[in-house]
Amino acid sequence: MKSIIFLCLIGLCLAQQIVVQKTTLSPRIFVDSHMVINVKIFNVGEVPIYNIKLIDEDNWPASHFTDAIGIPNAEWDHLAAGENITHTYVVVPQQAGVFKFPPAVVTYRAGSAEATTEGIVSSTPGYMYVEPANDFVNRSAPHLREWAIFFILAVGSLSLPFAVLRYYQTNYEKGIKKSK
């Protein structure tokens, strides 16, 4: 039974014509800053594909994100075997919190423009944390006030023992008080 399932999975993988990868190019995501989304479509089959449609607009609700540069949806006439397409657009998060990074949907026709339409969903990195902008400012600030307080406390805590040491060095010799 396991071998039949394995062979069916291999057959599905061999029948697959394209691979879709969706990533964010922004290392950290903040409210009201650009989040660059990159969708790559690879034709791994041996025949060209036609009528390729990328549908990603429904994944970014208007209450949480706004489109900044480019559009999430795109269309291409054909993609030859062994080639790839990269589509990049920018959205701006409007709220802080944890959001599911939704997959994109790609529909296409394999082999000829008259073939049946097939669909596939992209990979997804999972969940993303949109940070409030002030958190980043607080973390990346030089913290001069904190360093000044640390320096004053460090000098204060080291100066008392040093003052006692200097007093004993000037007034005592081998543990006996110097005579004047």
Buried (B, 14 or more C-beta within 10 A) or exposed (E): EEEEEEEEEEEEEEEEBBBBBBBBEBEEBBBEBBBBBBBBBBBEBEEBBBBBBBBBEEBBEEEBBEBEEBEBBBEBEBBEEEEBBEBEBBBBBBEBEEBEBBBBBBBBBBBEEEBEEBEBEBBBEEEBEBBBEEEBEEEEEEEEEEEEEEEEEEEEEEEEEEEEEEEEEEEEEEEEEEEE
